[in-house]
Amino acid sequence: MSYYLKSYDFERHNEEVRQVWEAYNAGKPTRVPVILGVNPRILLLNPDLNTEGISFRQYSEDPDIMARVQMQSQHYIRHHLPQDAEMGPPKDGWHIGIDLQNYYEAAWFGAPVEYRDGQVPDTSPMLTDDRKRALFDVGMPDPLSGGVMARAWRLYEQMKANMERYSHAGLPVLGVGTPPGQGTDGPMTVACSLRGATQLCIDFYEDPDYARELLGYITEATIHRIRELRKKLGHEPKPACWGFADDSIELLSVDMYVEFVLPCHKMLLGELAGEGPHSVHLCGNVDRLMPTLKRELNLNVWDAGFPVDYAAVREALGPEFQIHTGPKVSTLLHGSAKDVEAESKRILESGIMAGGRFLLREANNLSPCTPVENVAAMYEAARKYGLY
């Protein structure tokens, strides 16, 4: 097992990719496309790739290091991780941006960021029982300067100022993406980060009024942040279609989701998007929730994780509903190439392909130190067993 492909015909690959997506987007797929969820942690947390020993703290706080790591990561992904995306050197250059991983929303509300060895940065719960109303007492954070967003915009301005100095493999940087904040990991997920998942679940039973108030506060603040960022960046104030996430709703029954969180999701879409259809990212055991979300939120795309009953969700959601999922990241990380091929085959032959609206991917977000042979095995399985 290794982290590098020995050889690859990028020109042939890119032509096949073009044909695969052209057919898929025309509603006449020839085979299941393969996508990957992968970000710079693939380099930072792999000692064989991160030969300089750059820490996540350094990456998160120094714009020049952030830019360099992103270019190196993109170069690695384009040369060693097969998927239905253009591979090989980019034609013109690199695109970089401000990356605060998934901790930025809780940090925006004031949760302390922690850098743990061998992990991505995360926050610690701040709404302990003795200060559970602390957020309500201070008011909503500023969308541009509240919490971690002040650092995000400072990094952005520094990265833009230094952009002309950046290059990798003889190619320049073409643009710098803006700081995060225009999407959301979801009110339930943010509430779990701020309060602690166990304590929030207890609140649903022992102090439901507080749980509703917290979820409502987070929802209103999120709407305010996204509106202000769209205004600052000149983006459309209310796009017809939008996507969001909320992984932590897997902790809830259908009835509790409908009672506590569905009103927040409806508010997000009602204030920030048009009629749709919309998309959602939900990892975890949420099969039971998906028919309700589809019906109540006008969804037509689900970026899923695991566990998933592939045949059952296809039947429940219908042939025109787009679903993305695949082998568990642990299988890709620890299994053999034969294990990955067998699992990919099982998924592809489960009935999930019915209707032609399925994308195969790792479930969910490729782990650092995943052997490239296993990624290639998943890709080749789609080329072999994912034909229509």
C-alpha positions in Angstrom: 0.0 0.0 0.0 1.2 3.5 -0.8 0.2 7.1 -1.1 1.3 7.7 -4.7 0.0 6.4 -8.0 2.8 4.9 -10.0 1.5 6.1 -13.4 -1.7 7.5 -14.8 -2.9 8.5 -18.2 -4.4 11.9 -17.3 -5.4 12.8 -20.8 -7.4 9.6 -21.3 -8.9 10.0 -17.8 -10.0 13.6 -18.4 -11.7 12.7 -21.7 -13.6 9.9 -19.9 -14.6 12.3 -17.1 -15.9 14.8 -19.6 -18.1 12.1 -21.3 -19.3 10.7 -18.0 -20.5 14.1 -16.7 -22.0 15.1 -20.0 -24.1 12.0 -20.1 -25.1 12.3 -16.4 -26.1 15.9 -16.7 -28.1 15.2 -19.8 -30.1 12.6 -17.8 -28.7 9.7 -19.8 -25.9 8.4 -17.5 -23.5 5.8 -18.9 -22.1 4.9 -15.5 -22.1 6.1 -11.9 -19.7 9.1 -11.5 -17.2 9.0 -8.6 -16.5 12.0 -6.4 -14.3 12.5 -3.4 -14.7 14.6 -0.2 -11.1 15.5 0.6 -9.4 18.6 2.0 -5.9 19.6 3.3 -6.1 17.4 6.3 -5.2 14.6 3.8 -1.7 16.2 3.7 -1.4 17.7 7.2 -2.2 14.5 9.1 -0.1 12.2 6.9 3.5 12.3 8.0 4.7 10.8 4.7 3.1 13.7 2.8 3.6 16.4 5.5 7.4 16.2 5.5 7.8 19.6 7.0 5.7 18.7 10.1 3.3 21.6 9.6 0.8 21.7 12.4 -2.9 22.5 12.0 -2.4 25.5 14.3 0.3 26.9 11.9 -2.0 26.2 8.9 -4.9 27.9 10.6 -3.1 31.0 11.7 -0.6 31.8 9.0 -2.0 32.8 5.5 1.3 31.9 3.7 1.4 28.4 5.2 -2.3 28.0 4.5 -1.8 28.9 0.8 1.2 26.6 0.5 -0.5 23.6 2.0 -3.6 24.1 -0.1 -1.5 24.2 -3.3 0.4 21.1 -2.3 -2.8 19.3 -1.3 -4.5 20.2 -4.7 -1.4 18.9 -6.5 -1.5 15.7 -4.6 -5.2 15.1 -5.1 -5.0 15.9 -8.8 -2.1 13.4 -9.3 -2.9 10.5 -6.9 -6.6 10.2 -6.0 -8.7 8.9 -9.0 -12.2 10.4 -9.2 -14.4 11.9 -11.9 -12.7 15.3 -11.8 -9.9 16.7 -14.0 -6.6 15.1 -13.0 -3.0 16.2 -13.8 -1.6 19.7 -13.6 -4.2 22.5 -13.8 -4.1 24.4 -17.1 -3.6 27.8 -15.6 -3.0 27.8 -11.9 -4.4 27.2 -8.4 -7.4 28.4 -6.4 -6.9 28.9 -2.7 -9.0 30.3 0.1 -9.6 30.7 3.8 -10.1 27.3 5.5 -11.3 27.1 9.1 -12.5 23.5 8.7 -15.8 22.7 10.5 -15.1 24.6 13.8 -15.7 28.1 12.5 -19.4 28.3 13.4 -19.1 27.4 17.0 -16.0 29.5 17.2 -17.9 32.5 15.7 -20.3 32.2 18.7 -17.3 32.3 21.0 -16.5 28.6 21.7 -12.7 28.0 22.4 -10.8 26.4 19.6 -8.6 23.5 20.5 -5.7 22.0 18.5 -5.3 18.3 19.4 -2.4 16.2 18.1 -3.4 14.0 15.2 -6.8 15.7 14.8 -8.4 18.6 12.9 -9.1 21.6 15.1 -12.3 21.5 17.1 -14.1 23.6 19.7 -15.1 22.7 23.3 -18.6 23.3 24.6 -19.0 26.7 26.3 -22.6 26.7 27.5 -22.2 24.8 30.7 -25.1 24.6 33.2 -23.8 27.6 35.1 -23.7 29.8 32.0 -26.2 28.2 29.6 -27.7 31.5 28.8 -24.4 33.2 28.0 -25.2 33.6 24.3 -28.5 35.3 24.9 -26.9 37.8 27.3 -24.3 39.1 24.9 -26.4 39.2 21.7 -25.6 38.0 18.2 -21.9 38.1 17.1 -21.0 40.4 14.2 -20.9 38.5 10.9 -17.5 40.0 10.0 -15.7 40.6 13.2 -17.4 38.3 15.8 -15.4 35.5 17.3 -13.2 33.7 14.8 -14.5 35.7 11.8 -12.2 38.6 12.6 -9.2 36.3 12.1 -10.8 34.8 9.0 -11.1 38.2 7.3 -7.6 39.3 8.4 -6.2 36.1 6.9 -8.2 36.8 3.7 -6.8 40.3 3.3 -3.2 39.1 4.0 -3.6 36.2 1.5 -4.9 38.5 -1.2 -2.0 40.9 -0.6 0.5 38.1 -0.9 -1.1 36.2 -3.8 1.3 37.3 -6.4 4.1 35.7 -4.4 2.5 32.3 -4.3 3.2 29.5 -6.8 3.5 25.7 -6.9 4.9 23.4 -9.6 5.6 26.5 -11.8 1.9 27.6 -11.7 0.6 30.8 -10.0 -2.5 31.3 -7.8 -5.4 32.6 -9.8 -7.7 33.7 -7.0 -8.4 33.7 -3.3 -11.7 32.4 -2.0 -13.5 34.4 0.7 -13.8 33.3 4.4 -16.4 30.8 5.4 -19.7 31.7 6.7 -22.1 31.6 3.7 -23.2 28.1 4.5 -24.0 26.3 7.8 -23.4 22.9 9.4 -26.9 23.3 10.8 -28.5 24.6 14.0 -28.7 21.3 15.8 -25.0 20.5 15.0 -23.9 24.0 16.1 -26.0 23.6 19.3 -24.3 20.3 20.1 -20.9 22.0 19.7 -21.8 24.9 22.0 -23.8 23.0 24.6 -22.4 19.4 24.3 -24.4 16.7 22.5 -25.3 14.8 25.6 -26.4 17.8 27.5 -28.5 19.2 24.6 -30.3 15.8 24.3 -31.0 16.0 28.1 -32.3 19.6 27.6 -34.9 18.3 25.1 -36.5 16.4 28.0 -35.6 18.4 31.1 -35.7 22.0 29.7 -37.4 21.9 26.2 -38.1 25.6 26.3 -34.3 26.3 26.6 -33.5 23.9 23.8 -36.0 25.6 21.5 -34.6 29.0 22.5 -31.1 28.0 21.8 -31.9 26.4 18.4 -33.9 29.5 17.5 -31.1 31.9 18.5 -28.6 29.9 16.4 -30.9 29.9 13.5 -31.6 33.6 13.6 -27.9 34.4 14.0 -27.0 32.2 11.1 -29.5 33.9 8.8 -28.2 37.3 9.8 -24.6 36.2 9.2 -25.3 34.7 5.7 -27.4 37.7 4.7 -24.7 40.2 5.7 -22.0 38.2 3.9 -24.0 37.9 0.8 -24.5 41.7 0.9 -20.8 42.4 1.4 -19.7 40.0 -1.4 -22.4 41.2 -3.8 -24.0 37.7 -4.0 -27.6 37.0 -4.8 -29.6 37.7 -1.6 -32.0 34.7 -2.1 -30.9 32.1 -4.6 -33.6 29.7 -5.8 -31.7 26.6 -4.6 -29.5 26.2 -1.6 -27.8 23.5 0.4 -27.0 23.1 4.1 -26.0 20.4 6.6 -27.0 19.2 10.1 -25.4 15.9 10.9 -26.4 15.9 14.6 -30.1 15.4 13.8 -29.2 11.7 13.6 -29.6 11.8 17.4 -33.3 12.5 17.1 -36.4 10.5 16.4 -38.7 11.7 13.6 -41.1 13.2 16.1 -38.4 15.1 18.0 -36.9 16.3 14.7 -40.3 17.6 13.6 -40.9 19.3 17.0 -37.5 20.9 17.6 -35.4 21.2 14.5 -37.7 21.2 11.4 -39.0 24.7 12.2 -35.4 25.9 12.2 -34.6 24.3 8.8 -37.8 25.7 7.4 -36.8 29.2 8.7 -33.3 28.9 7.1 -34.7 28.0 3.7 -37.6 30.4 3.9 -35.3 33.4 4.7 -32.2 32.4 2.6 -33.5 30.6 -0.5 -36.2 30.4 -3.0 -38.6 27.5 -3.8 -35.8 25.0 -4.5 -35.4 22.1 -4.9 -32.6 22.1 -2.2 -29.8 19.8 -1.1 -28.7 18.5 2.3 -25.5 16.9 3.7 -26.3 14.4 6.4 -23.9 11.8 7.7 -25.0 9.1 10.0 -28.1 7.0 10.6 -30.8 9.3 9.2 -32.7 7.0 6.8 -35.8 7.3 8.9 -35.7 11.1 8.7 -35.1 11.5 5.0 -38.7 11.1 3.7 -39.8 13.9 6.1 -36.9 16.2 5.0 -37.7 15.5 1.4 -41.4 16.3 1.8 -41.1 19.3 4.2 -38.0 21.0 2.8 -38.4 20.2 -1.0 -35.1 18.4 -1.2 -33.8 16.5 -4.3 -30.1 15.9 -3.3 -28.7 14.1 -0.3 -25.0 13.9 0.4 -25.0 10.9 2.7 -22.6 9.0 5.0 -23.3 5.7 6.7 -25.0 3.6 7.7 -27.5 3.6 4.8 -30.0 1.0 3.7 -29.4 1.6 0.0 -32.3 -0.3 -1.4 -34.8 1.1 1.2 -33.8 4.8 0.8 -33.9 4.5 -3.0 -37.4 3.2 -2.8 -38.4 5.8 -0.2 -37.0 8.8 -2.0 -37.7 7.8 -5.5 -35.6 7.4 -8.7 -35.2 11.1 -9.4 -33.6 11.9 -6.0 -29.8 12.3 -6.2 -27.9 10.4 -3.5 -24.1 10.4 -2.8 -22.5 7.8 -0.6 -20.3 4.7 -0.7 -17.8 2.6 1.3 -17.1 3.7 4.8 -13.9 5.8 5.3 -12.7 3.1 7.7 -13.0 0.4 5.0 -11.0 2.6 2.6 -8.4 3.4 5.3 -7.9 -0.1 6.8 -9.3 -2.6 4.3 -7.6 -4.1 1.3 -8.3 -3.1 -2.3 -10.3 -6.3 -2.6 -12.4 -5.3 0.4 -13.1 -1.9 -1.1 -14.0 -3.4 -4.5 -16.4 -5.9 -2.9 -18.1 -3.2 -0.8 -18.4 -0.9 -3.8 -19.9 -3.7 -5.8 -22.4 -4.5 -3.1 -23.5 -0.9 -2.9 -23.8 -0.5 -6.7 -25.8 -3.6 -7.0 -28.1 -2.8 -4.1 -30.7 -1.0 -6.1 -29.3 2.5 -5.3 -28.5 3.1 -9.0 -32.2 2.9 -10.1 -33.1 6.1 -11.9 -29.5 7.1 -12.7 -29.2 9.6 -9.9 -26.4 8.2 -7.8 -22.8 9.3 -7.2 -20.3 7.0 -5.5 -18.1 8.5 -2.9 -16.3 7.7 0.3 -18.7 7.9 3.3 -17.8 10.6 4.3 -14.6 12.7 3.9 -11.5 10.7 3.0 -9.2 9.8 5.9 -5.6 10.9 6.0 -3.3 7.9 5.2 -5.8 6.2 3.0 -3.9 4.1 0.5 -4.2 5.2 -3.1 -4.8 1.6 -4.1 -8.1 1.6 -2.2 -9.2 4.9 -3.7 -8.4 3.5 -7.2 -10.3 0.2 -6.3 -13.4 2.2 -5.6 -13.0 4.2 -8.8 -12.5 1.0 -10.9 -15.4 -0.7 -9.2 -17.7 2.1 -10.5 -16.2 1.7 -14.0 -16.9 -2.1 -13.8 -20.1 -2.5 -11.8 -21.7 1.0 -12.1 -22.6 0.7 -15.8 -26.1 1.6 -17.0 
